[in-house]
Amino acid sequence: MAVVTIRQLLDCGVHFGHPKTRWNPKMKRFIFTERSGIYIIDLQQSLALIDKAYDFVKETVAHGGTILFVGTKKQAQESIAEQAQRVGQPYVNQRWLGGLLTNFQTVHKRLNRLKELDLVDFDDTTRGFTKKELLIQRRERDKLEKSLGGIRNLTKTPSAMWVVDTKKEHLAIDEARKLGIPVIGILDTNCDPDEVQYPIPGNDDAIRSVALLTRIIADAAAEGLIQRHQKPDAEGSAPAEPLADWERELLEQGDAAKAALPVEENDVDAEVSAKNEAKSEDEVPAPVHAPESDDATEAKIEAEATDAEKAPVSE
């Protein structure tokens, strides 16, 4: 099932390319036609490549990877920050710092400095700093926040990179290629498709187009995060093999029988105990007579002898 429809792509203007005077001949295979001097991108190919990029991002995040969102042009800054923050991924929506990937050890030191400055209360003058020193530290924090705030939680180089406008972000793409980091990017008709491993032909200048495609990549990352949390926590445990329908039915029947067995035994025990109680209530104990004394026994024998003498003897 496609993650987006052609109607949605058309409504957001993903099919509009650049004028004929500004194009890269390598993008010819992704161009559908030309209208009023503007190239029209083939959305059928875009749709298939979107699905391919979606699956790649989902699997990457599901296996513990991170996706770096990059888009420093004005049309992309807001959507890049919004979607990356929504799925907890790092992003760069201001100027790309040279060496951010290839010299990550130095960048990581600046990230630690940013975290230290986040703990400083710039309104508290009782901690041994003058107002001027606090002002200098505040300006340093603001500068680091603007350039590195989106990657403050990045501890290592990302697993993949999402780029809006590969022509403008050529420095980021060059560093990613040096480190072998896969790149997913929007390719307008003036871009080079050979620089991107997972190209998505589309309009990288319209705000709605950029927002739609960035949201799709963020949705893929969100789905990957869900799959990651659903995996067993035990280390080295292999994923369980899916069961056939008949095997699942047998297991369910066995579980149902086991669950019903203790209940039946309890019912039988309760019934037996109820019968015993009813029987004990119905049975009235016979009265216990006291043993007769010796005088009473002799009197009883004499009375029986007298009766025998008085009785007539039959001839």
C-alpha positions as CSV (number, residue, x, y, z in Angstrom):
1,M,0.0,0.0,0.0
2,A,1.4,3.4,-1.0
3,V,2.1,5.8,1.8
4,V,0.9,8.7,-0.3
5,T,-1.3,9.2,-3.4
6,I,-0.7,10.9,-6.6
7,R,-3.6,13.3,-5.8
8,Q,-1.8,14.4,-2.7
9,L,1.4,15.0,-4.6
10,L,-0.5,17.0,-7.3
11,D,-2.3,19.1,-4.6
12,C,1.1,20.1,-3.0
13,G,2.7,20.9,-6.4
14,V,5.4,18.1,-6.2
15,H,5.2,17.7,-10.0
16,F,6.5,21.2,-10.9
17,G,10.2,21.4,-11.9
18,H,12.5,24.2,-12.9
19,P,12.4,26.1,-16.3
20,K,14.0,24.5,-19.3
21,T,17.0,26.9,-19.0
22,R,17.8,25.5,-15.5
23,W,18.0,21.7,-15.7
24,N,20.4,18.8,-15.3
25,P,20.3,16.4,-18.3
26,K,20.8,13.5,-15.9
27,M,17.2,14.2,-14.6
28,K,15.8,13.6,-18.1
29,R,14.5,10.1,-17.1
30,F,12.4,11.6,-14.3
31,I,10.8,14.2,-16.5
32,F,7.3,13.5,-17.8
33,T,6.7,16.5,-20.1
34,E,7.3,20.2,-20.6
35,R,4.5,22.8,-20.2
36,S,4.9,26.6,-20.7
37,G,8.7,26.3,-20.5
38,I,8.6,24.4,-17.2
39,Y,9.4,20.7,-16.8
40,I,6.8,18.4,-15.3
41,I,8.1,15.6,-13.1
42,D,6.8,12.0,-13.6
43,L,4.9,11.4,-10.4
44,Q,4.5,7.7,-11.1
45,Q,8.3,7.3,-10.6
46,S,8.2,9.6,-7.6
47,L,5.5,7.4,-6.0
48,A,7.6,4.2,-6.4
49,L,10.8,5.9,-5.1
50,I,8.9,7.3,-2.1
51,D,7.8,3.8,-1.1
52,K,11.4,2.6,-1.5
53,A,12.8,5.5,0.7
54,Y,10.0,4.9,3.2
55,D,10.9,1.3,3.7
56,F,14.6,2.1,4.0
57,V,14.1,4.8,6.7
58,K,11.7,2.5,8.6
59,E,14.2,-0.4,8.6
60,T,17.1,1.8,9.5
61,V,15.3,3.3,12.6
62,A,13.9,-0.1,13.6
63,H,17.5,-1.4,13.9
64,G,18.6,1.4,16.1
65,G,19.7,3.9,13.5
66,T,19.2,7.7,13.4
67,I,18.2,9.9,10.5
68,L,19.7,13.4,10.2
69,F,17.2,15.9,8.7
70,V,18.9,18.6,6.7
71,G,17.2,21.6,5.1
72,T,18.7,25.2,5.5
73,K,16.6,27.0,2.9
74,K,13.7,29.2,4.2
75,Q,11.1,27.0,2.6
76,A,12.3,23.9,4.6
77,Q,13.5,25.3,8.0
78,E,10.1,25.1,9.8
79,S,9.0,21.7,8.5
80,I,12.5,20.2,9.1
81,A,12.5,21.3,12.7
82,E,8.9,20.3,13.3
83,Q,9.0,16.8,11.9
84,A,12.4,15.9,13.3
85,Q,11.4,17.0,16.8
86,R,8.2,15.0,16.4
87,V,10.0,11.7,15.9
88,G,13.1,12.6,18.1
89,Q,15.6,12.7,15.3
90,P,18.5,15.2,14.9
91,Y,18.2,18.1,12.4
92,V,20.1,21.0,10.9
93,N,17.9,23.9,9.6
94,Q,20.5,26.7,9.9
95,R,23.9,27.0,8.2
96,W,25.7,23.8,7.7
97,L,28.9,23.7,9.7
98,G,31.9,22.4,7.7
99,G,33.2,19.2,9.2
100,L,30.0,18.5,11.1
101,L,30.3,14.8,10.1
102,T,33.9,14.4,9.0
103,N,35.2,16.1,12.2
104,F,32.5,15.0,14.5
105,Q,34.8,14.6,17.5
106,T,35.4,18.3,17.6
107,V,31.7,19.0,17.1
108,H,30.9,16.7,20.0
109,K,33.1,18.8,22.3
110,R,31.0,21.9,21.3
111,L,27.9,19.9,22.1
112,N,29.2,19.2,25.6
113,R,29.9,22.9,26.0
114,L,26.3,23.7,24.9
115,K,25.0,21.3,27.5
116,E,27.1,22.9,30.2
117,L,25.8,26.4,29.3
118,D,22.3,25.1,29.5
119,L,22.8,24.5,33.2
120,V,23.9,28.1,33.9
121,D,21.4,30.5,35.3
122,F,22.2,33.8,33.6
123,D,20.1,35.9,35.9
124,D,21.9,34.7,39.1
125,T,24.8,37.0,39.8
126,T,25.6,35.4,43.1
127,R,27.6,32.5,41.6
128,G,30.9,34.4,41.3
129,F,30.3,35.7,37.7
130,T,29.9,39.3,36.8
131,K,27.1,40.6,34.7
132,K,29.5,41.0,31.7
133,E,30.7,37.4,32.1
134,L,27.1,36.1,32.2
135,L,26.3,38.1,29.1
136,I,29.2,36.7,27.2
137,Q,28.2,33.1,28.2
138,R,24.6,33.8,27.2
139,R,25.7,35.0,23.8
140,E,27.9,31.9,23.4
141,R,25.0,29.7,24.4
142,D,22.6,31.4,21.9
143,K,25.2,31.0,19.1
144,L,25.7,27.3,19.8
145,E,22.0,26.7,20.2
146,K,21.4,28.3,16.7
147,S,24.0,26.2,15.0
148,L,24.0,22.9,17.0
149,G,20.7,22.9,18.9
150,G,19.1,20.4,16.5
151,I,21.9,17.8,17.1
152,R,22.4,18.3,20.8
153,N,21.5,14.6,21.5
154,L,23.6,13.2,18.6
155,T,26.4,11.0,20.1
156,K,27.7,9.6,16.8
157,T,27.5,10.1,13.1
158,P,23.9,9.4,11.8
159,S,23.0,6.2,10.0
160,A,21.3,8.1,7.1
161,M,20.5,11.7,6.0
162,W,17.4,13.3,4.6
163,V,18.2,16.3,2.5
164,V,15.9,19.0,1.0
165,D,17.5,20.6,-2.1
166,T,20.6,18.5,-2.7
167,K,22.1,21.3,-4.9
168,K,22.1,23.8,-2.0
169,E,23.2,21.2,0.6
170,H,26.2,20.0,-1.4
171,L,28.6,20.3,1.6
172,A,26.5,18.0,3.7
173,I,26.2,15.5,0.8
174,D,30.0,15.6,0.2
175,E,30.7,14.8,3.8
176,A,28.1,12.0,3.9
177,R,29.6,10.4,0.7
178,K,33.1,10.5,2.3
179,L,31.7,8.6,5.3
180,G,29.5,6.2,3.3
181,I,26.3,7.6,4.9
182,P,23.2,6.9,2.6
183,V,21.4,10.0,1.5
184,I,17.6,10.4,0.9
185,G,16.8,13.6,-0.9
186,I,14.4,15.6,-3.0
187,L,15.6,15.9,-6.6
188,D,14.4,18.8,-8.6
189,T,15.1,19.0,-12.3
190,N,18.3,21.0,-11.7
191,C,19.9,18.3,-9.3
192,D,22.3,15.5,-9.9
193,P,20.7,12.1,-9.1
194,D,24.1,10.4,-8.9
195,E,24.8,12.1,-5.6
196,V,21.8,10.5,-3.8
197,Q,21.3,6.8,-3.0
198,Y,17.5,7.2,-2.5
199,P,16.3,9.9,-4.8
200,I,12.7,11.3,-4.7
201,P,12.0,13.4,-7.8
202,G,10.0,16.4,-6.8
203,N,9.7,20.1,-6.2
204,D,12.1,21.3,-3.6
205,D,11.1,25.0,-3.7
206,A,7.4,24.9,-2.7
207,I,6.7,24.9,1.0
208,R,3.8,22.5,0.7
209,S,5.8,20.0,-1.3
210,V,8.8,20.1,1.1
211,A,6.4,19.8,4.1
212,L,4.6,16.8,2.6
213,L,7.8,14.8,1.7
214,T,9.4,15.6,5.0
215,R,6.4,14.4,6.9
216,I,6.4,11.1,4.9
217,I,10.1,10.5,6.0
218,A,9.2,11.4,9.6
219,D,6.3,9.0,9.5
220,A,8.7,6.2,8.3
221,A,11.0,7.0,11.2
222,A,8.0,6.9,13.7
223,E,7.0,3.5,12.4
224,G,10.6,2.3,12.8
225,L,10.6,3.5,16.4
226,I,7.4,1.6,17.1
227,Q,8.9,-1.6,15.6
228,R,12.1,-1.1,17.7
229,H,10.2,-0.9,21.0
230,Q,8.1,-4.0,20.1
231,K,11.3,-6.1,19.8
232,P,12.2,-8.3,22.8
233,D,14.5,-6.7,25.3
234,A,16.6,-9.8,25.9
235,E,20.0,-9.6,24.2
236,G,20.7,-12.2,21.6
237,S,17.1,-13.4,21.4
238,A,16.2,-14.2,17.9
239,P,12.8,-13.0,16.6
240,A,10.1,-15.6,17.0
241,E,9.1,-17.5,13.8
242,P,5.5,-16.7,12.9
243,L,3.0,-19.5,13.6
244,A,0.7,-21.1,11.1
245,D,-3.1,-20.6,11.6
246,W,-3.6,-24.2,12.7
247,E,-0.7,-24.0,15.1
248,R,-2.1,-20.8,16.6
249,E,-5.6,-22.5,17.0
250,L,-4.1,-25.5,18.8
251,L,-2.2,-23.3,21.2
252,E,-5.3,-21.3,21.9
253,Q,-7.4,-24.4,22.5
254,G,-4.7,-25.8,24.8
255,D,-4.6,-22.5,26.8
256,A,-8.3,-22.5,27.1
257,A,-8.4,-26.1,28.4
258,K,-5.7,-25.3,31.0
259,A,-7.5,-22.2,32.1
260,A,-10.8,-24.1,32.5
261,L,-9.4,-27.1,34.4
262,P,-8.8,-25.5,37.8
263,V,-12.2,-23.9,37.6
264,E,-13.9,-27.3,37.1
265,E,-12.0,-28.9,39.9
266,N,-13.0,-26.1,42.2
267,D,-16.7,-26.5,41.2
268,V,-16.6,-30.2,42.0
269,D,-15.0,-29.6,45.3
270,A,-17.6,-27.0,46.1
271,E,-20.4,-29.3,45.1
272,V,-19.1,-32.2,47.3
273,S,-18.7,-30.0,50.3
274,A,-22.2,-28.6,49.8
275,K,-23.6,-32.1,49.7
276,N,-21.7,-33.1,52.9
277,E,-23.0,-30.1,54.7
278,A,-26.6,-30.8,53.6
279,K,-26.3,-34.5,54.7
280,S,-24.9,-33.5,58.1
281,E,-27.8,-31.1,58.6
282,D,-30.5,-33.8,57.7
283,E,-29.0,-36.5,60.0
284,V,-30.2,-36.1,63.5
285,P,-28.2,-38.0,66.1
286,A,-30.0,-40.7,68.0
287,P,-30.6,-40.1,71.7
288,V,-28.2,-41.8,74.0
289,H,-29.8,-43.8,76.8
290,A,-28.2,-44.2,80.2
291,P,-27.5,-47.8,81.3
292,E,-30.1,-49.3,83.6
293,S,-29.2,-50.1,87.2
294,D,-29.1,-53.6,88.7
295,D,-32.3,-53.1,90.8
296,A,-34.3,-52.1,87.7
297,T,-33.0,-55.2,85.9
298,E,-34.1,-57.6,88.7
299,A,-37.6,-56.0,88.9
300,K,-38.0,-56.4,85.2
301,I,-37.0,-60.2,85.4
302,E,-39.5,-60.8,88.2
303,A,-42.3,-59.1,86.3
304,E,-41.7,-61.3,83.3
305,A,-41.8,-64.5,85.4
306,T,-45.1,-63.5,87.1
307,D,-46.6,-62.9,83.7
308,A,-45.4,-66.3,82.5
309,E,-47.1,-68.1,85.5
310,K,-50.4,-66.3,85.0
311,A,-50.6,-67.2,81.4
312,P,-52.8,-70.3,80.7
313,V,-51.0,-73.5,79.6
314,S,-52.4,-74.9,76.4
315,E,-53.0,-78.7,76.3
